[in-house]
Amino acid sequence: MNCFIISCLTADGYIGKNSAHAATWTSKEDKKRFIEITKRAGVVVMGQNTWFTIGRPLKDRLNIVYSPTPIENLPEGVEITMKSPADLLKELEERGFKEVAICGGSQIYTMFMKSGLVNKLYLTIEPVVFGDGIKLFKEDMNQKLKLDKIESTPGGTVLLDYSVVNNEALV
């Protein structure tokens, strides 16, 4: 199972100003890349805050939302879970999925990265500075990555593709 994190960060390393901050600040290149990669995967996994920030299901993808409480009036194509990352990925694989996109927020990124199941990171760095906000991970991470691809746009957006090296932490 290919399990990857996809996220957009400011130049100073934040994914948002706060838990309700919509990703309207990201470039068209980031949005295009997000749609292409997550539609290829067919499944997007996110936390409850991210779900409420987006406000609707992402079309042509199974939307899985981590939530400790039920969410009323869920549209078709949206499922709630509190399963461990390993159990969720096993279930999705049994259902025929081969890729899963982890789409935020910070708590979900942290949970999946710490599980050792993430093998790729697709990160977009935007030429924007917040000065403060929500970081990609909520906890200390010592994970080695290998840069597979880097692309920059005329507007200053940088698209990075990383592989997780052996799912082993740095010493």
HELIX and SHEET records of a PDB file:
HELIX    1   1 LYS A   28  ALA A   41  1                                  14    
HELIX    2   2 GLN A   48  ILE A   54  1                                   7    
HELIX    3   3 PRO A   85  GLU A   94  1                                  10    
HELIX    4   4 SER A  106  SER A  115  1                                  10    
SHEET    1   A 8 VAL A  78  THR A  81  0                                        
SHEET    2   A 8 LEU A  62  TYR A  66  1                                        
SHEET    3   A 8 VAL A  43  GLY A  47  1                                        
SHEET    4   A 8 GLU A  99  ILE A 102  1                                        
SHEET    5   A 8 ASN A   2  THR A  10  1                                        
SHEET    6   A 8 LYS A 120  GLU A 126  1                                        
SHEET    7   A 8 VAL A 158  ALA A 169 -1                                        
SHEET    8   A 8 GLN A 143  SER A 152 -1                                        
SHEET    1   B 2 TYR A  14  GLY A  16  0                                        
SHEET    2   B 2 ILE A 134  LYS A 135 -1                                        
END                                                                             
